[in-house]
């Protein structure tokens, strides 16, 4: 799986967590480890790096601390992990890429 960095920010060290687009219809979300191996915690600002008209296709739970938690498929593939710089307190998960659908009049960019 090939990754393309979309954005990073939230911590003072290397501006992690990070959001990546894959060569499929998914995102890789790199964030802070939680007690659940399938869950990651990210700052609210990270969701703003999603590509235009897309979003993270999983439920986000607001922690009340300026962060969300979300559940995805943990990244265990060595070739994919080699493209990431994970600190010991971080984990990366794969989540679906959702596409926004416009349900009203004529879109502004038409």
VOTORVEX-72290 format. One record per atom (N, C-alpha, C): residue in three letters; atom name; x, y, z. Coordinates in steps of 0.02 Angstrom, whole numbers, m for minus. Layout:
! residues N
r res:Ala atom:CA east:X north:Y up:Z
...
***
This chain:
! residues 110
r res:Unk atom:N east:42 north:m58 up:0
r res:Unk atom:CA east:0 north:0 up:0
r res:Unk atom:C east:45 north:62 up:0
r res:Unk atom:N east:31 north:108 up:m46
r res:Unk atom:CA east:69 north:170 up:m49
r res:Unk atom:C east:31 north:225 up:m13
r res:Unk atom:N east:69 north:266 up:25
r res:Unk atom:CA east:38 north:319 up:65
r res:Unk atom:C east:59 north:387 up:39
r res:Unk atom:N east:12 north:435 up:47
r res:Unk atom:CA east:26 north:505 up:30
r res:Unk atom:C east:5 north:547 up:90
r res:Unk atom:N east:53 north:584 up:118
r res:Unk atom:CA east:39 north:626 up:176
r res:Unk atom:C east:m10 north:681 up:158
r res:Unk atom:N east:m63 north:687 up:198
r res:Unk atom:CA east:m112 north:741 up:189
r res:Unk atom:C east:m101 north:797 up:239
r res:Unk atom:N east:m78 north:780 up:299
r res:Unk atom:CA east:m67 north:831 up:349
r res:Unk atom:C east:m48 north:801 up:415
r res:Unk atom:N east:m19 north:843 up:459
r res:Unk atom:CA east:0 north:820 up:525
r res:Unk atom:C east:m5 north:878 up:573
r res:Unk atom:N east:m11 north:862 up:636
r res:Unk atom:CA east:m14 north:914 up:687
r res:Unk atom:C east:m47 north:889 up:749
r res:Unk atom:N east:m32 north:922 up:804
r res:Unk atom:CA east:m65 north:905 up:866
r res:Unk atom:C east:m19 north:895 up:924
r res:Unk atom:N east:43 north:876 up:911
r res:Unk atom:CA east:90 north:869 up:967
r res:Unk atom:C east:150 north:912 up:953
r res:Unk atom:N east:189 north:922 up:1003
r res:Unk atom:CA east:249 north:963 up:994
r res:Unk atom:C east:307 north:925 up:964
r res:Unk atom:N east:300 north:859 up:957
r res:Unk atom:CA east:355 north:817 up:931
r res:Unk atom:C east:339 north:794 up:861
r res:Unk atom:N east:376 north:817 up:812
r res:Unk atom:CA east:368 north:797 up:742
r res:Unk atom:C east:297 north:810 up:715
r res:Unk atom:N east:259 north:852 up:750
r res:Unk atom:CA east:191 north:870 up:729
r res:Unk atom:C east:147 north:810 up:714
r res:Unk atom:N east:158 north:755 up:750
r res:Unk atom:CA east:113 north:698 up:744
r res:Unk atom:C east:52 north:714 up:786
r res:Unk atom:N east:m3 north:684 up:777
r res:Unk atom:CA east:m26 north:632 up:732
r res:Unk atom:C east:m29 north:654 up:659
r res:Unk atom:N east:m41 north:605 up:615
r res:Unk atom:CA east:m39 north:618 up:543
r res:Unk atom:C east:m98 north:584 up:508
r res:Unk atom:N east:m115 north:611 up:450
r res:Unk atom:CA east:m167 north:581 up:408
r res:Unk atom:C east:m137 north:569 up:339
r res:Unk atom:N east:m148 north:508 up:314
r res:Unk atom:CA east:m122 north:488 up:249
r res:Unk atom:C east:m178 north:462 up:205
r res:Unk atom:N east:m174 north:474 up:140
r res:Unk atom:CA east:m217 north:442 up:91
r res:Unk atom:C east:m180 north:380 up:66
r res:Unk atom:N east:m218 north:327 up:53
r res:Unk atom:CA east:m187 north:266 up:24
r res:Unk atom:C east:m201 north:264 up:m50
r res:Unk atom:N east:m172 north:216 up:m84
r res:Unk atom:CA east:m185 north:207 up:m155
r res:Unk atom:C east:m251 north:170 up:m167
r res:Unk atom:N east:m288 north:157 up:m113
r res:Unk atom:CA east:m355 north:128 up:m117
r res:Unk atom:C east:m405 north:180 up:m95
r res:Unk atom:N east:m462 north:158 up:m71
r res:Unk atom:CA east:m514 north:203 up:m48
r res:Unk atom:C east:m514 north:208 up:28
r res:Unk atom:N east:m455 north:218 up:56
r res:Unk atom:CA east:m448 north:220 up:129
r res:Unk atom:C east:m401 north:276 up:150
r res:Unk atom:N east:m403 north:291 up:214
r res:Unk atom:CA east:m354 north:335 up:246
r res:Unk atom:C east:m316 north:295 up:299
r res:Unk atom:N east:m255 north:315 up:312
r res:Unk atom:CA east:m217 north:290 up:369
r res:Unk atom:C east:m216 north:348 up:419
r res:Unk atom:N east:m239 north:333 up:480
r res:Unk atom:CA east:m240 north:383 up:534
r res:Unk atom:C east:m188 north:362 up:585
r res:Unk atom:N east:m139 north:405 up:595
r res:Unk atom:CA east:m86 north:393 up:645
r res:Unk atom:C east:m101 north:438 up:704
r res:Unk atom:N east:m107 north:408 up:763
r res:Unk atom:CA east:m123 north:448 up:822
r res:Unk atom:C east:m100 north:415 up:885
r res:Unk atom:N east:m126 north:440 up:940
r res:Unk atom:CA east:m106 north:416 up:1006
r res:Unk atom:C east:m140 north:351 up:1023
r res:Unk atom:N east:m101 north:305 up:1050
r res:Unk atom:CA east:m124 north:239 up:1071
r res:Unk atom:C east:m175 north:246 up:1128
r res:Unk atom:N east:m225 north:203 up:1127
r res:Unk atom:CA east:m273 north:199 up:1182
r res:Unk atom:C east:m270 north:128 up:1211
r res:Unk atom:N east:m316 north:112 up:1257
r res:Unk atom:CA east:m317 north:45 up:1285
r res:Unk atom:C east:m344 north:m7 up:1236
r res:Unk atom:N east:m377 north:15 up:1183
r res:Unk atom:CA east:m405 north:m29 up:1132
r res:Unk atom:C east:m357 north:m30 up:1072
r res:Unk atom:N east:m330 north:m87 up:1052
r res:Unk atom:CA east:m282 north:m90 up:997
r res:Unk atom:C east:m310 north:m68 up:929
r res:Unk atom:N east:m377 north:m66 up:922
r res:Unk atom:CA east:m408 north:m45 up:859
r res:Unk atom:C east:m426 north:29 up:860
r res:Unk atom:N east:m412 north:63 up:916
r res:Unk atom:CA east:m434 north:132 up:924
r res:Unk atom:C east:m373 north:179 up:926
r res:Unk atom:N east:m383 north:239 up:900
r res:Unk atom:CA east:m331 north:290 up:899
r res:Unk atom:C east:m363 north:356 up:921
r res:Unk atom:N east:m324 north:398 up:954
r res:Unk atom:CA east:m347 north:465 up:974
r res:Unk atom:C east:m310 north:517 up:932
r res:Unk atom:N east:m348 north:564 up:905
r res:Unk atom:CA east:m319 north:616 up:862
r res:Unk atom:C east:m346 north:684 up:881
r res:Unk atom:N east:m309 north:738 up:866
r res:Unk atom:CA east:m336 north:805 up:878
r res:Unk atom:C east:m390 north:821 up:827
r res:Unk atom:N east:m437 north:863 up:847
r res:Unk atom:CA east:m490 north:883 up:801
r res:Unk atom:C east:m463 north:908 up:735
r res:Unk atom:N east:m409 north:946 up:737
r res:Unk atom:CA east:m382 north:978 up:676
r res:Unk atom:C east:m362 north:928 up:622
r res:Unk atom:N east:m346 north:867 up:640
r res:Unk atom:CA east:m323 north:818 up:591
r res:Unk atom:C east:m376 north:801 up:539
r res:Unk atom:N east:m439 north:803 up:559
r res:Unk atom:CA east:m493 north:787 up:511
r res:Unk atom:C east:m497 north:838 up:455
r res:Unk atom:N east:m473 north:898 up:467
r res:Unk atom:CA east:m474 north:950 up:415
r res:Unk atom:C east:m426 north:939 up:358
r res:Unk atom:N east:m382 north:890 up:364
r res:Unk atom:CA east:m335 north:874 up:310
r res:Unk atom:C east:m362 north:824 up:260
r res:Unk atom:N east:m422 north:798 up:271
r res:Unk atom:CA east:m452 north:751 up:223
r res:Unk atom:C east:m458 north:786 up:155
r res:Unk atom:N east:m452 north:748 up:102
r res:Unk atom:CA east:m456 north:777 up:35
r res:Unk atom:C east:m524 north:809 up:24
r res:Unk atom:N east:m528 north:858 up:m22
r res:Unk atom:CA east:m593 north:891 up:m35
r res:Unk atom:C east:m647 north:839 up:m50
r res:Unk atom:N east:m705 north:852 up:m22
r res:Unk atom:CA east:m765 north:811 up:m31
r res:Unk atom:C east:m759 north:740 up:m3
r res:Unk atom:N east:m711 north:730 up:43
r res:Unk atom:CA east:m704 north:665 up:76
r res:Unk atom:C east:m705 north:675 up:151
r res:Unk atom:N east:m713 north:620 up:187
r res:Unk atom:CA east:m710 north:622 up:260
r res:Unk atom:C east:m690 north:553 up:285
r res:Unk atom:N east:m671 north:550 up:350
r res:Unk atom:CA east:m654 north:486 up:380
r res:Unk atom:C east:m719 north:448 up:388
r res:Unk atom:N east:m724 north:391 up:356
r res:Unk atom:CA east:m786 north:353 up:353
r res:Unk atom:C east:m800 north:308 up:412
r res:Unk atom:N east:m785 north:333 up:472
r res:Unk atom:CA east:m800 north:297 up:534
r res:Unk atom:C east:m827 north:347 up:585
r res:Unk atom:N east:m865 north:323 up:634
r res:Unk atom:CA east:m888 north:369 up:687
r res:Unk atom:C east:m829 north:397 up:727
r res:Unk atom:N east:m834 north:462 up:743
r res:Unk atom:CA east:m784 north:495 up:785
r res:Unk atom:C east:m817 north:509 up:852
r res:Unk atom:N east:m782 north:493 up:907
r res:Unk atom:CA east:m807 north:506 up:973
r res:Unk atom:C east:m768 north:564 up:1003
r res:Unk atom:N east:m803 north:618 up:1020
r res:Unk atom:CA east:m770 north:677 up:1049
r res:Unk atom:C east:m753 north:662 up:1122
r res:Unk atom:N east:m690 north:671 up:1140
r res:Unk atom:CA east:m667 north:657 up:1208
r res:Unk atom:C east:m681 north:715 up:1256
r res:Unk atom:N east:m696 north:774 up:1228
r res:Unk atom:CA east:m704 north:833 up:1270
r res:Unk atom:C east:m638 north:866 up:1286
r res:Unk atom:N east:m584 north:842 up:1257
r res:Unk atom:CA east:m517 north:870 up:1269
r res:Unk atom:C east:m486 north:898 up:1205
r res:Unk atom:N east:m528 north:912 up:1155
r res:Unk atom:CA east:m501 north:935 up:1091
r res:Unk atom:C east:m477 north:879 up:1046
r res:Unk atom:N east:m498 north:818 up:1062
r res:Unk atom:CA east:m479 north:760 up:1023
r res:Unk atom:C east:m539 north:716 up:1009
r res:Unk atom:N east:m531 north:674 up:959
r res:Unk atom:CA east:m579 north:622 up:942
r res:Unk atom:C east:m545 north:554 up:952
r res:Unk atom:N east:m584 north:503 up:966
r res:Unk atom:CA east:m560 north:434 up:959
r res:Unk atom:C east:m599 north:403 up:902
r res:Unk atom:N east:m567 north:356 up:868
r res:Unk atom:CA east:m598 north:320 up:813
r res:Unk atom:C east:m569 north:250 up:809
r res:Unk atom:N east:m607 north:205 up:780
r res:Unk atom:CA east:m587 north:135 up:776
r res:Unk atom:C east:m575 north:118 up:703
r res:Unk atom:N east:m520 north:82 up:690
r res:Unk atom:CA east:m503 north:59 up:623
r res:Unk atom:C east:m466 north:m6 up:626
r res:Unk atom:N east:m440 north:m27 up:569
r res:Unk atom:CA east:m401 north:m88 up:565
r res:Unk atom:C east:m328 north:m72 up:578
r res:Unk atom:N east:m298 north:m101 up:630
r res:Unk atom:CA east:m228 north:m86 up:645
r res:Unk atom:C east:m182 north:m102 up:587
r res:Unk atom:N east:m132 north:m60 up:576
r res:Unk atom:CA east:m83 north:m71 up:524
r res:Unk atom:C east:m29 north:m117 up:552
r res:Unk atom:N east:m21 north:m175 up:521
r res:Unk atom:CA east:30 north:m224 up:542
r res:Unk atom:C east:76 north:m242 up:484
r res:Unk atom:N east:59 north:m223 up:423
r res:Unk atom:CA east:99 north:m238 up:364
r res:Unk atom:C east:165 north:m199 up:368
r res:Unk atom:N east:221 north:m234 up:364
r res:Unk atom:CA east:287 north:m204 up:372
r res:Unk atom:C east:301 north:m151 up:319
r res:Unk atom:N east:281 north:m164 up:257
r res:Unk atom:CA east:294 north:m115 up:203
r res:Unk atom:C east:256 north:m50 up:216
r res:Unk atom:N east:197 north:m54 up:243
r res:Unk atom:CA east:159 north:6 up:260
r res:Unk atom:C east:189 north:40 up:321
r res:Unk atom:N east:205 north:1 up:372
r res:Unk atom:CA east:235 north:29 up:433
r res:Unk atom:C east:301 north:64 up:418
r res:Unk atom:N east:338 north:40 up:370
r res:Unk atom:CA east:402 north:71 up:351
r res:Unk atom:C east:393 north:141 up:323
r res:Unk atom:N east:333 north:157 up:300
r res:Unk atom:CA east:320 north:224 up:273
r res:Unk atom:C east:299 north:273 up:328
r res:Unk atom:N east:291 north:249 up:389
r res:Unk atom:CA east:270 north:290 up:446
r res:Unk atom:C east:326 north:298 up:496
r res:Unk atom:N east:323 north:352 up:535
r res:Unk atom:CA east:368 north:361 up:591
r res:Unk atom:C east:325 north:361 up:653
r res:Unk atom:N east:321 north:303 up:686
r res:Unk atom:CA east:278 north:294 up:744
r res:Unk atom:C east:320 north:299 up:808
r res:Unk atom:N east:297 north:341 up:854
r res:Unk atom:CA east:327 north:343 up:920
r res:Unk atom:C east:298 north:284 up:960
r res:Unk atom:N east:328 north:268 up:1017
r res:Unk atom:CA east:305 north:211 up:1057
r res:Unk atom:C east:234 north:221 up:1083
r res:Unk atom:N east:210 north:282 up:1088
r res:Unk atom:CA east:143 north:297 up:1114
r res:Unk atom:C east:93 north:307 up:1057
r res:Unk atom:N east:112 north:290 up:996
r res:Unk atom:CA east:68 north:299 up:938
r res:Unk atom:C east:50 north:233 up:905
r res:Unk atom:N east:m4 north:235 up:867
r res:Unk atom:CA east:m26 north:178 up:828
r res:Unk atom:C east:m57 north:205 up:764
r res:Unk atom:N east:m62 north:164 up:713
r res:Unk atom:CA east:m94 north:184 up:650
r res:Unk atom:C east:m149 north:134 up:633
r res:Unk atom:N east:m205 north:161 up:609
r res:Unk atom:CA east:m260 north:119 up:588
r res:Unk atom:C east:m284 north:141 up:519
r res:Unk atom:N east:m313 north:93 up:483
r res:Unk atom:CA east:m342 north:107 up:417
r res:Unk atom:C east:m417 north:114 up:425
r res:Unk atom:N east:m444 north:167 up:393
r res:Unk atom:CA east:m516 north:179 up:395
r res:Unk atom:C east:m541 north:193 up:324
r res:Unk atom:N east:m606 north:181 up:311
r res:Unk atom:CA east:m633 north:195 up:245
r res:Unk atom:C east:m632 north:270 up:230
r res:Unk atom:N east:m627 north:286 up:166
r res:Unk atom:CA east:m633 north:355 up:143
r res:Unk atom:C east:m705 north:365 up:120
r res:Unk atom:N east:m741 north:408 up:154
r res:Unk atom:CA east:m809 north:424 up:135
r res:Unk atom:C east:m810 north:482 up:86
r res:Unk atom:N east:m861 north:485 up:43
r res:Unk atom:CA east:m867 north:541 up:m3
r res:Unk atom:C east:m930 north:579 up:13
r res:Unk atom:N east:m924 north:645 up:15
r res:Unk atom:CA east:m981 north:687 up:29
r res:Unk atom:C east:m1027 north:689 up:m32
r res:Unk atom:N east:m1091 north:688 up:m18
r res:Unk atom:CA east:m1141 north:693 up:m71
r res:Unk atom:C east:m1180 north:757 up:m60
r res:Unk atom:N east:m1189 north:795 up:m113
r res:Unk atom:CA east:m1226 north:858 up:m110
r res:Unk atom:C east:m1300 north:844 up:m123
r res:Unk atom:N east:m1344 north:865 up:m77
r res:Unk atom:CA east:m1415 north:851 up:m82
r res:Unk atom:C east:m1458 north:913 up:m92
r res:Unk atom:N east:m1432 north:965 up:m122
r res:Unk atom:CA east:m1473 north:1025 up:m130
r res:Unk atom:C east:m1458 north:1059 up:m195
r res:Unk atom:N east:m1495 north:1108 up:m215
r res:Unk atom:CA east:m1488 north:1149 up:m275
r res:Unk atom:C east:m1426 north:1136 up:m317
r res:Unk atom:N east:m1402 north:1187 up:m349
r res:Unk atom:CA east:m1343 north:1182 up:m392
r res:Unk atom:C east:m1281 north:1197 up:m351
r res:Unk atom:N east:m1232 north:1151 up:m350
r res:Unk atom:CA east:m1171 north:1164 up:m311
r res:Unk atom:C east:m1137 north:1229 up:m333
r res:Unk atom:N east:m1106 north:1263 up:m286
r res:Unk atom:CA east:m1074 north:1327 up:m299
r res:Unk atom:C east:m1018 north:1323 up:m351
r res:Unk atom:N east:m985 north:1266 up:m357
r res:Unk atom:CA east:m928 north:1261 up:m403
r res:Unk atom:C east:m948 north:1233 up:m471
r res:Unk atom:N east:m1012 north:1230 up:m486
r res:Unk atom:CA east:m1034 north:1205 up:m552
r res:Unk atom:C east:m1034 north:1259 up:m603
***
